[in-house]
Amino acid sequence: MPCNHHHSPLELGCCSSEQERFRFEQERFRFEQERFRFKQERFRFEQERFRFEQERFRFEQERFRFEQERFRFE
């Protein structure tokens, strides 16, 4: 892509290297976005797992109380 700068013959690569750096930064930004989305998804999964474990724990407590009551009446 030609640039609008006036270059001496020794400087012709400056704009193309800036474009390369910009493309690299864009790619790095897309990678960081993807990594962030992955972390968010993992966090949601961990929250769901935690809720499941809480529910299971409540169920186990309830079962334990039931067993205690049953034992008391035997």
PQR file with spaces between the fields and no chain letter, atoms N, CA, C, O and H, PARSE charges and radii, in Angstrom:
ATOM       1  N    MET     1       0.853   -1.179    0.000 -0.4000 1.5000
ATOM       2  CA   MET     1       0.000    0.000    0.000 -0.0000 2.0000
ATOM       3  C    MET     1       0.894    1.235    0.000  0.5500 1.7000
ATOM       4  O    MET     1       1.682    1.420    0.927 -0.5500 1.4000
ATOM       5  N    PRO     2       0.786    2.078   -1.014 -0.5600 1.5000
ATOM       6  CA   PRO     2       1.671    3.249   -1.078  0.2800 2.0000
ATOM       7  C    PRO     2       1.301    4.266   -0.001  0.5500 1.7000
ATOM       8  O    PRO     2       0.143    4.373    0.402 -0.5500 1.4000
ATOM       9  N    CYS     3       2.302    5.006    0.452 -0.4000 1.5000
ATOM      10  CA   CYS     3       2.037    6.014    1.465 -0.0000 2.0000
ATOM      11  C    CYS     3       2.131    7.397    0.845  0.5500 1.7000
ATOM      12  O    CYS     3       2.572    7.545   -0.295 -0.5500 1.4000
ATOM      13  H    CYS     3       3.243    4.919    0.125  0.4000 1.0000
ATOM      14  N    ASN     4       1.723    8.392    1.582 -0.4000 1.5000
ATOM      15  CA   ASN     4       1.720    9.769    1.080 -0.0000 2.0000
ATOM      16  C    ASN     4       2.939   10.557    1.541  0.5500 1.7000
ATOM      17  O    ASN     4       3.027   11.757    1.282 -0.5500 1.4000
ATOM      18  H    ASN     4       1.364    8.271    2.507  0.4000 1.0000
ATOM      19  N    HIS     5       3.879    9.907    2.219 -0.4000 1.5000
ATOM      20  CA   HIS     5       5.074   10.610    2.668 -0.0000 2.0000
ATOM      21  C    HIS     5       6.049   10.773    1.515  0.5500 1.7000
ATOM      22  O    HIS     5       6.028   10.003    0.554 -0.5500 1.4000
ATOM      23  H    HIS     5       3.808    8.932    2.429  0.4000 1.0000
ATOM      24  N    HIS     6       6.896   11.775    1.620 -0.4000 1.5000
ATOM      25  CA   HIS     6       7.982   11.944    0.645 -0.0000 2.0000
ATOM      26  C    HIS     6       9.219   11.301    1.247  0.5500 1.7000
ATOM      27  O    HIS     6       9.732   11.750    2.272 -0.5500 1.4000
ATOM      28  H    HIS     6       6.912   12.400    2.400  0.4000 1.0000
ATOM      29  N    HIS     7       9.688   10.253    0.606 -0.4000 1.5000
ATOM      30  CA   HIS     7      10.804    9.484    1.144 -0.0000 2.0000
ATOM      31  C    HIS     7      12.040    9.661    0.297  0.5500 1.7000
ATOM      32  O    HIS     7      11.981    9.846   -0.919 -0.5500 1.4000
ATOM      33  H    HIS     7       9.271    9.888   -0.226  0.4000 1.0000
ATOM      34  N    SER     8      13.158    9.597    0.984 -0.4000 1.5000
ATOM      35  CA   SER     8      14.402    9.430    0.249 -0.0000 2.0000
ATOM      36  C    SER     8      14.496    7.943   -0.080  0.5500 1.7000
ATOM      37  O    SER     8      13.807    7.145    0.555 -0.5500 1.4000
ATOM      38  H    SER     8      13.206    9.447    1.971  0.4000 1.0000
ATOM      39  N    PRO     9      15.304    7.547   -1.027 -0.5600 1.5000
ATOM      40  CA   PRO     9      15.390    6.120   -1.384  0.2800 2.0000
ATOM      41  C    PRO     9      15.738    5.217   -0.194  0.5500 1.7000
ATOM      42  O    PRO     9      15.378    4.040   -0.213 -0.5500 1.4000
ATOM      43  N    LEU    10      16.413    5.716    0.823 -0.4000 1.5000
ATOM      44  CA   LEU    10      16.781    4.896    1.972 -0.0000 2.0000
ATOM      45  C    LEU    10      15.620    4.705    2.951  0.5500 1.7000
ATOM      46  O    LEU    10      15.689    3.826    3.810 -0.5500 1.4000
ATOM      47  H    LEU    10      16.705    6.672    0.838  0.4000 1.0000
ATOM      48  N    GLU    11      14.564    5.502    2.845 -0.4000 1.5000
ATOM      49  CA   GLU    11      13.470    5.466    3.813 -0.0000 2.0000
ATOM      50  C    GLU    11      12.218    4.762    3.300  0.5500 1.7000
ATOM      51  O    GLU    11      11.196    4.775    3.985 -0.5500 1.4000
ATOM      52  H    GLU    11      14.508    6.216    2.147  0.4000 1.0000
ATOM      53  N    LEU    12      12.261    4.165    2.148 -0.4000 1.5000
ATOM      54  CA   LEU    12      11.035    3.648    1.540 -0.0000 2.0000
ATOM      55  C    LEU    12      10.297    2.615    2.383  0.5500 1.7000
ATOM      56  O    LEU    12       9.087    2.454    2.224 -0.5500 1.4000
ATOM      57  H    LEU    12      13.092    4.154    1.591  0.4000 1.0000
ATOM      58  N    GLY    13      10.982    1.921    3.260 -0.4000 1.5000
ATOM      59  CA   GLY    13      10.313    0.881    4.041 -0.0000 2.0000
ATOM      60  C    GLY    13       9.588    1.362    5.288  0.5500 1.7000
ATOM      61  O    GLY    13       8.969    0.541    5.966 -0.5500 1.4000
ATOM      62  H    GLY    13      11.965    2.052    3.389  0.4000 1.0000
ATOM      63  N    CYS    14       9.629    2.634    5.624 -0.4000 1.5000
ATOM      64  CA   CYS    14       9.105    3.041    6.926 -0.0000 2.0000
ATOM      65  C    CYS    14       7.599    2.831    7.038  0.5500 1.7000
ATOM      66  O    CYS    14       7.134    2.359    8.075 -0.5500 1.4000
ATOM      67  H    CYS    14      10.132    3.300    5.073  0.4000 1.0000
ATOM      68  N    CYS    15       6.831    3.158    6.026 -0.4000 1.5000
ATOM      69  CA   CYS    15       5.376    3.013    6.139 -0.0000 2.0000
ATOM      70  C    CYS    15       4.957    1.549    6.114  0.5500 1.7000
ATOM      71  O    CYS    15       4.025    1.163    6.819 -0.5500 1.4000
ATOM      72  H    CYS    15       7.208    3.542    5.183  0.4000 1.0000
ATOM      73  N    SER    16       5.631    0.733    5.315 -0.4000 1.5000
ATOM      74  CA   SER    16       5.263   -0.683    5.291 -0.0000 2.0000
ATOM      75  C    SER    16       5.565   -1.337    6.635  0.5500 1.7000
ATOM      76  O    SER    16       4.818   -2.212    7.073 -0.5500 1.4000
ATOM      77  H    SER    16       6.388    1.047    4.742  0.4000 1.0000
ATOM      78  N    SER    17       6.643   -0.931    7.295 -0.4000 1.5000
ATOM      79  CA   SER    17       6.921   -1.519    8.608 -0.0000 2.0000
ATOM      80  C    SER    17       5.884   -1.043    9.627  0.5500 1.7000
ATOM      81  O    SER    17       5.524   -1.801   10.527 -0.5500 1.4000
ATOM      82  H    SER    17       7.250   -0.221    6.940  0.4000 1.0000
ATOM      83  N    GLU    18       5.400    0.192    9.506 -0.4000 1.5000
ATOM      84  CA   GLU    18       4.328    0.669   10.386 -0.0000 2.0000
ATOM      85  C    GLU    18       3.057   -0.134   10.155  0.5500 1.7000
ATOM      86  O    GLU    18       2.351   -0.476   11.104 -0.5500 1.4000
ATOM      87  H    GLU    18       5.693    0.808    8.774  0.4000 1.0000
ATOM      88  N    GLN    19       2.764   -0.434    8.894 -0.4000 1.5000
ATOM      89  CA   GLN    19       1.575   -1.241    8.584 -0.0000 2.0000
ATOM      90  C    GLN    19       1.722   -2.639    9.175  0.5500 1.7000
ATOM      91  O    GLN    19       0.769   -3.184    9.731 -0.5500 1.4000
ATOM      92  H    GLN    19       3.337   -0.156    8.123  0.4000 1.0000
ATOM      93  N    GLU    20       2.903   -3.213    9.057 -0.4000 1.5000
ATOM      94  CA   GLU    20       3.155   -4.534    9.641 -0.0000 2.0000
ATOM      95  C    GLU    20       2.956   -4.499   11.149  0.5500 1.7000
ATOM      96  O    GLU    20       2.329   -5.391   11.721 -0.5500 1.4000
ATOM      97  H    GLU    20       3.678   -2.770    8.606  0.4000 1.0000
ATOM      98  N    ARG    21       3.493   -3.467   11.790 -0.4000 1.5000
ATOM      99  CA   ARG    21       3.353   -3.347   13.236 -0.0000 2.0000
ATOM     100  C    ARG    21       1.878   -3.207   13.612  0.5500 1.7000
ATOM     101  O    ARG    21       1.430   -3.788   14.601 -0.5500 1.4000
ATOM     102  H    ARG    21       4.002   -2.742   11.325  0.4000 1.0000
ATOM     103  N    PHE    22       1.130   -2.441   12.830 -0.4000 1.5000
ATOM     104  CA   PHE    22      -0.301   -2.266   13.086 -0.0000 2.0000
ATOM     105  C    PHE    22      -1.036   -3.600   12.935  0.5500 1.7000
ATOM     106  O    PHE    22      -1.875   -3.943   13.767 -0.5500 1.4000
ATOM     107  H    PHE    22       1.494   -1.969   12.027  0.4000 1.0000
ATOM     108  N    ARG    23      -0.722   -4.350   11.876 -0.4000 1.5000
ATOM     109  CA   ARG    23      -1.357   -5.666   11.693 -0.0000 2.0000
ATOM     110  C    ARG    23      -1.012   -6.602   12.847  0.5500 1.7000
ATOM     111  O    ARG    23      -1.863   -7.351   13.328 -0.5500 1.4000
ATOM     112  H    ARG    23      -0.040   -4.072   11.200  0.4000 1.0000
ATOM     113  N    PHE    24       0.231   -6.552   13.279 -0.4000 1.5000
ATOM     114  CA   PHE    24       0.643   -7.374   14.413 -0.0000 2.0000
ATOM     115  C    PHE    24      -0.150   -6.992   15.666  0.5500 1.7000
ATOM     116  O    PHE    24      -0.618   -7.871   16.389 -0.5500 1.4000
ATOM     117  H    PHE    24       0.922   -5.944   12.888  0.4000 1.0000
ATOM     118  N    GLU    25      -0.304   -5.693   15.928 -0.4000 1.5000
ATOM     119  CA   GLU    25      -1.062   -5.233   17.097 -0.0000 2.0000
ATOM     120  C    GLU    25      -2.525   -5.647   16.995  0.5500 1.7000
ATOM     121  O    GLU    25      -3.132   -6.033   17.994 -0.5500 1.4000
ATOM     122  H    GLU    25       0.076   -4.979   15.341  0.4000 1.0000
ATOM     123  N    GLN    26      -3.093   -5.570   15.801 -0.4000 1.5000
ATOM     124  CA   GLN    26      -4.483   -6.016   15.618 -0.0000 2.0000
ATOM     125  C    GLN    26      -4.610   -7.495   15.948  0.5500 1.7000
ATOM     126  O    GLN    26      -5.536   -7.909   16.646 -0.5500 1.4000
ATOM     127  H    GLN    26      -2.600   -5.256   14.990  0.4000 1.0000
ATOM     128  N    GLU    27      -3.685   -8.277   15.449 -0.4000 1.5000
ATOM     129  CA   GLU    27      -3.710   -9.726   15.693 -0.0000 2.0000
ATOM     130  C    GLU    27      -3.549  -10.018   17.181  0.5500 1.7000
ATOM     131  O    GLU    27      -4.238  -10.879   17.730 -0.5500 1.4000
ATOM     132  H    GLU    27      -2.933   -7.941   14.882  0.4000 1.0000
ATOM     133  N    ARG    28      -2.649   -9.307   17.820 -0.4000 1.5000
ATOM     134  CA   ARG    28      -2.443   -9.487   19.258 -0.0000 2.0000
ATOM     135  C    ARG    28      -3.708   -9.111   20.031  0.5500 1.7000
ATOM     136  O    ARG    28      -4.073   -9.782   20.997 -0.5500 1.4000
ATOM     137  H    ARG    28      -2.090   -8.608   17.374  0.4000 1.0000
ATOM     138  N    PHE    29      -4.367   -8.046   19.608 -0.4000 1.5000
ATOM     139  CA   PHE    29      -5.609   -7.623   20.252 -0.0000 2.0000
ATOM     140  C    PHE    29      -6.689   -8.690   20.084  0.5500 1.7000
ATOM     141  O    PHE    29      -7.400   -9.007   21.037 -0.5500 1.4000
ATOM     142  H    PHE    29      -4.071   -7.501   18.823  0.4000 1.0000
ATOM     143  N    ARG    30      -6.816   -9.247   18.875 -0.4000 1.5000
ATOM     144  CA   ARG    30      -7.805  -10.318   18.652 -0.0000 2.0000
ATOM     145  C    ARG    30      -7.493  -11.526   19.533  0.5500 1.7000
ATOM     146  O    ARG    30      -8.401  -12.141   20.092 -0.5500 1.4000
ATOM     147  H    ARG    30      -6.239   -8.990   18.100  0.4000 1.0000
ATOM     148  N    PHE    31      -6.235  -11.859   19.652 -0.4000 1.5000
ATOM     149  CA   PHE    31      -5.832  -12.970   20.509 -0.0000 2.0000
ATOM     150  C    PHE    31      -6.215  -12.690   21.962  0.5500 1.7000
ATOM     151  O    PHE    31      -6.749  -13.566   22.642 -0.5500 1.4000
ATOM     152  H    PHE    31      -5.497  -11.360   19.197  0.4000 1.0000
ATOM     153  N    GLU    32      -5.946  -11.470   22.440 -0.4000 1.5000
ATOM     154  CA   GLU    32      -6.293  -11.113   23.822 -0.0000 2.0000
ATOM     155  C    GLU    32      -7.803  -11.160   24.035  0.5500 1.7000
ATOM     156  O    GLU    32      -8.266  -11.602   25.087 -0.5500 1.4000
ATOM     157  H    GLU    32      -5.512  -10.758   21.888  0.4000 1.0000
ATOM     158  N    GLN    33      -8.569  -10.712   23.054 -0.4000 1.5000
ATOM     159  CA   GLN    33     -10.031  -10.787   23.164 -0.0000 2.0000
ATOM     160  C    GLN    33     -10.474  -12.237   23.291  0.5500 1.7000
ATOM     161  O    GLN    33     -11.304  -12.573   24.136 -0.5500 1.4000
ATOM     162  H    GLN    33      -8.193  -10.352   22.200  0.4000 1.0000
ATOM     163  N    GLU    34      -9.917  -13.085   22.451 -0.4000 1.5000
ATOM     164  CA   GLU    34     -10.278  -14.504   22.476 -0.0000 2.0000
ATOM     165  C    GLU    34      -9.900  -15.125   23.817  0.5500 1.7000
ATOM     166  O    GLU    34     -10.665  -15.907   24.380 -0.5500 1.4000
ATOM     167  H    GLU    34      -9.243  -12.812   21.765  0.4000 1.0000
ATOM     168  N    ARG    35      -8.743  -14.783   24.318 -0.4000 1.5000
ATOM     169  CA   ARG    35      -8.307  -15.298   25.614 -0.0000 2.0000
ATOM     170  C    ARG    35      -9.242  -14.822   26.727  0.5500 1.7000
ATOM     171  O    ARG    35      -9.570  -15.584   27.636 -0.5500 1.4000
ATOM     172  H    ARG    35      -8.122  -14.147   23.860  0.4000 1.0000
ATOM     173  N    PHE    36      -9.666  -13.571   26.652 -0.4000 1.5000
ATOM     174  CA   PHE    36     -10.592  -13.030   27.642 -0.0000 2.0000
ATOM     175  C    PHE    36     -11.933  -13.763   27.572  0.5500 1.7000
ATOM     176  O    PHE    36     -12.506  -14.106   28.606 -0.5500 1.4000
ATOM     177  H    PHE    36      -9.400  -12.952   25.913  0.4000 1.0000
ATOM     178  N    ARG    37     -12.437  -14.005   26.355 -0.4000 1.5000
ATOM     179  CA   ARG    37     -13.704  -14.743   26.213 -0.0000 2.0000
ATOM     180  C    ARG    37     -13.573  -16.148   26.794  0.5500 1.7000
ATOM     181  O    ARG    37     -14.497  -16.644   27.437 -0.5500 1.4000
ATOM     182  H    ARG    37     -11.972  -13.726   25.515  0.4000 1.0000
ATOM     183  N    PHE    38     -12.452  -16.776   26.574 -0.4000 1.5000
ATOM     184  CA   PHE    38     -12.215  -18.102   27.135 -0.0000 2.0000
ATOM     185  C    PHE    38     -12.243  -18.051   28.666  0.5500 1.7000
ATOM     186  O    PHE    38     -12.849  -18.908   29.309 -0.5500 1.4000
ATOM     187  H    PHE    38     -11.701  -16.373   26.051  0.4000 1.0000
ATOM     188  N    LYS    39     -11.585  -17.041   29.244 -0.4000 1.5000
ATOM     189  CA   LYS    39     -11.576  -16.917   30.708 -0.0000 2.0000
ATOM     190  C    LYS    39     -12.980  -16.664   31.241  0.5500 1.7000
ATOM     191  O    LYS    39     -13.359  -17.204   32.281 -0.5500 1.4000
ATOM     192  H    LYS    39     -11.093  -16.344   28.722  0.4000 1.0000
ATOM     193  N    GLN    40     -13.750  -15.845   30.531 -0.4000 1.5000
ATOM     194  CA   GLN    40     -15.133  -15.604   30.959 -0.0000 2.0000
ATOM     195  C    GLN    40     -15.929  -16.895   30.938  0.5500 1.7000
ATOM     196  O    GLN    40     -16.672  -17.191   31.874 -0.5500 1.4000
ATOM     197  H    GLN    40     -13.441  -15.406   29.687  0.4000 1.0000
ATOM     198  N    GLU    41     -15.773  -17.654   29.881 -0.4000 1.5000
ATOM     199  CA   GLU    41     -16.505  -18.919   29.752 -0.0000 2.0000
ATOM     200  C    GLU    41     -16.096  -19.883   30.861  0.5500 1.7000
ATOM     201  O    GLU    41     -16.943  -20.548   31.456 -0.5500 1.4000
ATOM     202  H    GLU    41     -15.170  -17.414   29.121  0.4000 1.0000
ATOM     203  N    ARG    42     -14.822  -19.955   31.129 -0.4000 1.5000
ATOM     204  CA   ARG    42     -14.346  -20.828   32.199 -0.0000 2.0000
ATOM     205  C    ARG    42     -14.893  -20.372   33.552  0.5500 1.7000
ATOM     206  O    ARG    42     -15.260  -21.199   34.388 -0.5500 1.4000
ATOM     207  H    ARG    42     -14.133  -19.415   30.645  0.4000 1.0000
ATOM     208  N    PHE    43     -14.947  -19.065   33.762 -0.4000 1.5000
ATOM     209  CA   PHE    43     -15.494  -18.535   35.005 -0.0000 2.0000
ATOM     210  C    PHE    43     -16.966  -18.913   35.139  0.5500 1.7000
ATOM     211  O    PHE    43     -17.400  -19.323   36.216 -0.5500 1.4000
ATOM     212  H    PHE    43     -14.649  -18.394   33.083  0.4000 1.0000
ATOM     213  N    ARG    44     -17.743  -18.781   34.060 -0.4000 1.5000
ATOM     214  CA   ARG    44     -19.158  -19.174   34.107 -0.0000 2.0000
ATOM     215  C    ARG    44     -19.296  -20.663   34.407  0.5500 1.7000
ATOM     216  O    ARG    44     -20.167  -21.069   35.177 -0.5500 1.4000
ATOM     217  H    ARG    44     -17.391  -18.448   33.185  0.4000 1.0000
ATOM     218  N    PHE    45     -18.457  -21.454   33.812 -0.4000 1.5000
ATOM     219  CA   PHE    45     -18.469  -22.889   34.081 -0.0000 2.0000
ATOM     220  C    PHE    45     -18.175  -23.163   35.559  0.5500 1.7000
ATOM     221  O    PHE    45     -18.852  -23.975   36.189 -0.5500 1.4000
ATOM     222  H    PHE    45     -17.750  -21.125   33.186  0.4000 1.0000
ATOM     223  N    GLU    46     -17.169  -22.487   36.104 -0.4000 1.5000
ATOM     224  CA   GLU    46     -16.820  -22.678   37.515 -0.0000 2.0000
ATOM     225  C    GLU    46     -17.960  -22.237   38.425  0.5500 1.7000
ATOM     226  O    GLU    46     -18.221  -22.884   39.440 -0.5500 1.4000
ATOM     227  H    GLU    46     -16.619  -21.827   35.592  0.4000 1.0000
ATOM     228  N    GLN    47     -18.630  -21.165   38.085 -0.4000 1.5000
ATOM     229  CA   GLN    47     -19.788  -20.726   38.876 -0.0000 2.0000
ATOM     230  C    GLN    47     -20.872  -21.791   38.864  0.5500 1.7000
ATOM     231  O    GLN    47     -21.452  -22.119   39.899 -0.5500 1.4000
ATOM     232  H    GLN    47     -18.417  -20.640   37.261  0.4000 1.0000
ATOM     233  N    GLU    48     -21.134  -22.318   37.690 -0.4000 1.5000
ATOM     234  CA   GLU    48     -22.164  -23.352   37.564 -0.0000 2.0000
ATOM     235  C    GLU    48     -21.784  -24.586   38.375  0.5500 1.7000
ATOM     236  O    GLU    48     -22.622  -25.167   39.066 -0.5500 1.4000
ATOM     237  H    GLU    48     -20.663  -22.051   36.849  0.4000 1.0000
ATOM     238  N    ARG    49     -20.545  -24.972   38.289 -0.4000 1.5000
ATOM     239  CA   ARG    49     -20.071  -26.117   39.060 -0.0000 2.0000
ATOM     240  C    ARG    49     -20.200  -25.859   40.559  0.5500 1.7000
ATOM     241  O    ARG    49     -20.590  -26.746   41.318 -0.5500 1.4000
ATOM     242  H    ARG    49     -19.864  -24.500   37.729  0.4000 1.0000
ATOM     243  N    PHE    50     -19.874  -24.651   40.974 -0.4000 1.5000
ATOM     244  CA   PHE    50     -19.998  -24.295   42.382 -0.0000 2.0000
ATOM     245  C    PHE    50     -21.460  -24.383   42.831  0.5500 1.7000
ATOM     246  O    PHE    50     -21.747  -24.908   43.907 -0.5500 1.4000
ATOM     247  H    PHE    50     -19.557  -23.930   40.358  0.4000 1.0000
ATOM     248  N    ARG    51     -22.383  -23.871   42.012 -0.4000 1.5000
ATOM     249  CA   ARG    51     -23.809  -23.966   42.364 -0.0000 2.0000
ATOM     250  C    ARG    51     -24.243  -25.422   42.464  0.5500 1.7000
ATOM     251  O    ARG    51     -24.996  -25.794   43.364 -0.5500 1.4000
ATOM     252  H    ARG    51     -22.150  -23.445   41.138  0.4000 1.0000
ATOM     253  N    PHE    52     -23.774  -26.221   41.558 -0.4000 1.5000
ATOM     254  CA   PHE    52     -24.084  -27.644   41.600 -0.0000 2.0000
ATOM     255  C    PHE    52     -23.567  -28.272   42.896  0.5500 1.7000
ATOM     256  O    PHE    52     -24.282  -29.038   43.542 -0.5500 1.4000
ATOM     257  H    PHE    52     -23.162  -25.919   40.827  0.4000 1.0000
ATOM     258  N    GLU    53     -22.337  -27.953   43.275 -0.4000 1.5000
ATOM     259  CA   GLU    53     -21.755  -28.500   44.507 -0.0000 2.0000
ATOM     260  C    GLU    53     -22.526  -28.024   45.732  0.5500 1.7000
ATOM     261  O    GLU    53     -22.720  -28.787   46.679 -0.5500 1.4000
ATOM     262  H    GLU    53     -21.757  -27.331   42.751  0.4000 1.0000
ATOM     263  N    GLN    54     -22.958  -26.789   45.720 -0.4000 1.5000
ATOM     264  CA   GLN    54     -23.767  -26.294   46.843 -0.0000 2.0000
ATOM     265  C    GLN    54     -25.064  -27.083   46.951  0.5500 1.7000
ATOM     266  O    GLN    54     -25.475  -27.490   48.038 -0.5500 1.4000
ATOM     267  H    GLN    54     -22.800  -26.169   44.951  0.4000 1.0000
ATOM     268  N    GLU    55     -25.689  -27.286   45.821 -0.4000 1.5000
ATOM     269  CA   GLU    55     -26.951  -28.033   45.809 -0.0000 2.0000
ATOM     270  C    GLU    55     -26.727  -29.460   46.308  0.5500 1.7000
ATOM     271  O    GLU    55     -27.515  -29.983   47.095 -0.5500 1.4000
ATOM     272  H    GLU    55     -25.356  -26.955   44.939  0.4000 1.0000
ATOM     273  N    ARG    56     -25.675  -30.063   45.852 -0.4000 1.5000
ATOM     274  CA   ARG    56     -25.353  -31.419   46.291 -0.0000 2.0000
ATOM     275  C    ARG    56     -25.085  -31.448   47.796  0.5500 1.7000
ATOM     276  O    ARG    56     -25.514  -32.373   48.486 -0.5500 1.4000
ATOM     277  H    ARG    56     -25.035  -29.638   45.213  0.4000 1.0000
ATOM     278  N    PHE    57     -24.388  -30.453   48.295 -0.4000 1.5000
ATOM     279  CA   PHE    57     -24.106  -30.368   49.720 -0.0000 2.0000
ATOM     280  C    PHE    57     -25.413  -30.232   50.513  0.5500 1.7000
ATOM     281  O    PHE    57     -25.589  -30.895   51.535 -0.5500 1.4000
ATOM     282  H    PHE    57     -24.040  -29.701   47.734  0.4000 1.0000
ATOM     283  N    ARG    58     -26.320  -29.379   50.049 -0.4000 1.5000
ATOM     284  CA   ARG    58     -27.610  -29.236   50.736 -0.0000 2.0000
ATOM     285  C    ARG    58     -28.376  -30.554   50.735  0.5500 1.7000
ATOM     286  O    ARG    58     -28.990  -30.934   51.732 -0.5500 1.4000
ATOM     287  H    ARG    58     -26.177  -28.840   49.219  0.4000 1.0000
ATOM     288  N    PHE    59     -28.328  -31.224   49.630 -0.4000 1.5000
ATOM     289  CA   PHE    59     -28.980  -32.524   49.545 -0.0000 2.0000
ATOM     290  C    PHE    59     -28.376  -33.499   50.557  0.5500 1.7000
ATOM     291  O    PHE    59     -29.108  -34.208   51.246 -0.5500 1.4000
ATOM     292  H    PHE    59     -27.829  -30.915   48.820  0.4000 1.0000
ATOM     293  N    GLU    60     -27.053  -33.537   50.648 -0.4000 1.5000
ATOM     294  CA   GLU    60     -26.383  -34.433   51.602 -0.0000 2.0000
ATOM     295  C    GLU    60     -26.726  -34.060   53.044  0.5500 1.7000
ATOM     296  O    GLU    60     -26.911  -34.941   53.884 -0.5500 1.4000
ATOM     297  H    GLU    60     -26.458  -32.961   50.088  0.4000 1.0000
ATOM     298  N    GLN    61     -26.809  -32.789   53.327 -0.4000 1.5000
ATOM     299  CA   GLN    61     -27.205  -32.368   54.676 -0.0000 2.0000
ATOM     300  C    GLN    61     -28.612  -32.851   54.995  0.5500 1.7000
ATOM     301  O    GLN    61     -28.875  -33.374   56.078 -0.5500 1.4000
ATOM     302  H    GLN    61     -26.658  -32.074   52.644  0.4000 1.0000
ATOM     303  N    GLU    62     -29.494  -32.671   54.049 -0.4000 1.5000
ATOM     304  CA   GLU    62     -30.878  -33.097   54.242 -0.0000 2.0000
ATOM     305  C    GLU    62     -30.944  -34.604   54.468  0.5500 1.7000
ATOM     306  O    GLU    62     -31.674  -35.068   55.344 -0.5500 1.4000
ATOM     307  H    GLU    62     -29.280  -32.247   53.170  0.4000 1.0000
ATOM     308  N    ARG    63     -30.212  -35.346   53.710 -0.4000 1.5000
ATOM     309  CA   ARG    63     -30.174  -36.793   53.858 -0.0000 2.0000
ATOM     310  C    ARG    63     -29.621  -37.188   55.229  0.5500 1.7000
ATOM     311  O    ARG    63     -30.132  -38.099   55.880 -0.5500 1.4000
ATOM     312  H    ARG    63     -29.619  -34.969   52.998  0.4000 1.0000
ATOM     313  N    PHE    64     -28.584  -36.494   55.648 -0.4000 1.5000
ATOM     314  CA   PHE    64     -27.991  -36.759   56.953 -0.0000 2.0000
ATOM     315  C    PHE    64     -29.011  -36.500   58.064  0.5500 1.7000
ATOM     316  O    PHE    64     -29.141  -37.304   58.988 -0.5500 1.4000
ATOM     317  H    PHE    64     -28.169  -35.753   55.120  0.4000 1.0000
ATOM     318  N    ARG    65     -29.729  -35.389   57.976 -0.4000 1.5000
ATOM     319  CA   ARG    65     -30.758  -35.093   58.985 -0.0000 2.0000
ATOM     320  C    ARG    65     -31.832  -36.172   58.993  0.5500 1.7000
ATOM     321  O    ARG    65     -32.289  -36.610   60.049 -0.5500 1.4000
ATOM     322  H    ARG    65     -29.624  -34.736   57.226  0.4000 1.0000
ATOM     323  N    PHE    66     -32.213  -36.579   57.830 -0.4000 1.5000
ATOM     324  CA   PHE    66     -33.209  -37.640   57.724 -0.0000 2.0000
ATOM     325  C    PHE    66     -32.708  -38.915   58.410  0.5500 1.7000
ATOM     326  O    PHE    66     -33.448  -39.557   59.156 -0.5500 1.4000
ATOM     327  H    PHE    66     -31.841  -36.224   56.972  0.4000 1.0000
ATOM     328  N    GLU    67     -31.456  -39.273   58.152 -0.4000 1.5000
ATOM     329  CA   GLU    67     -30.875  -40.470   58.777 -0.0000 2.0000
ATOM     330  C    GLU    67     -30.811  -40.324   60.296  0.5500 1.7000
ATOM     331  O    GLU    67     -31.061  -41.283   61.026 -0.5500 1.4000
ATOM     332  H    GLU    67     -30.855  -38.752   57.545  0.4000 1.0000
ATOM     333  N    GLN    68     -30.481  -39.148   60.759 -0.4000 1.5000
ATOM     334  CA   GLN    68     -30.457  -38.917   62.209 -0.0000 2.0000
ATOM     335  C    GLN    68     -31.846  -39.111   62.814  0.5500 1.7000
ATOM     336  O    GLN    68     -32.003  -39.762   63.847 -0.5500 1.4000
ATOM     337  H    GLN    68     -30.278  -38.369   60.165  0.4000 1.0000
ATOM     338  N    GLU    69     -32.836  -38.540   62.161 -0.4000 1.5000
ATOM     339  CA   GLU    69     -34.211  -38.679   62.655 -0.0000 2.0000
ATOM     340  C    GLU    69     -34.634  -40.146   62.662  0.5500 1.7000
ATOM     341  O    GLU    69     -35.232  -40.627   63.625 -0.5500 1.4000
ATOM     342  H    GLU    69     -32.708  -38.011   61.322  0.4000 1.0000
ATOM     343  N    ARG    70     -34.328  -40.821   61.619 -0.4000 1.5000
ATOM     344  CA   ARG    70     -34.674  -42.231   61.524 -0.0000 2.0000
ATOM     345  C    ARG    70     -34.002  -43.037   62.629  0.5500 1.7000
ATOM     346  O    ARG    70     -34.623  -43.900   63.250 -0.5500 1.4000
ATOM     347  H    ARG    70     -33.842  -40.430   60.837  0.4000 1.0000
ATOM     348  N    PHE    71     -32.739  -42.750   62.863 -0.4000 1.5000
ATOM     349  CA   PHE    71     -31.988  -43.442   63.898 -0.0000 2.0000
ATOM     350  C    PHE    71     -32.606  -43.180   65.277  0.5500 1.7000
ATOM     351  O    PHE    71     -32.689  -44.075   66.118 -0.5500 1.4000
ATOM     352  H    PHE    71     -32.234  -42.049   62.358  0.4000 1.0000
ATOM     353  N    ARG    72     -33.031  -41.950   65.483 -0.4000 1.5000
ATOM     354  CA   ARG    72     -33.618  -41.588   66.764 -0.0000 2.0000
ATOM     355  C    ARG    72     -34.904  -42.369   67.041  0.5500 1.7000
ATOM     356  O    ARG    72     -35.191  -42.709   68.189 -0.5500 1.4000
ATOM     357  H    ARG    72     -32.964  -41.223   64.799  0.4000 1.0000
ATOM     358  N    PHE    73     -35.662  -42.647   66.011 -0.4000 1.5000
ATOM     359  CA   PHE    73     -36.949  -43.327   66.205 -0.0000 2.0000
ATOM     360  C    PHE    73     -36.853  -44.846   66.156  0.5500 1.7000
ATOM     361  O    PHE    73     -37.854  -45.533   66.357 -0.5500 1.4000
ATOM     362  H    PHE    73     -35.429  -42.371   65.079  0.4000 1.0000
ATOM     363  N    GLU    74     -35.713  -45.356   65.903 -0.4000 1.5000
ATOM     364  CA   GLU    74     -35.594  -46.829   65.848 -0.0000 2.0000
ATOM     365  C    GLU    74     -35.400  -47.431   67.213  0.5500 1.7000
ATOM     366  O    GLU    74     -35.284  -48.650   67.340 -0.5500 1.4000
ATOM     367  H    GLU    74     -34.900  -44.797   65.739  0.4000 1.0000
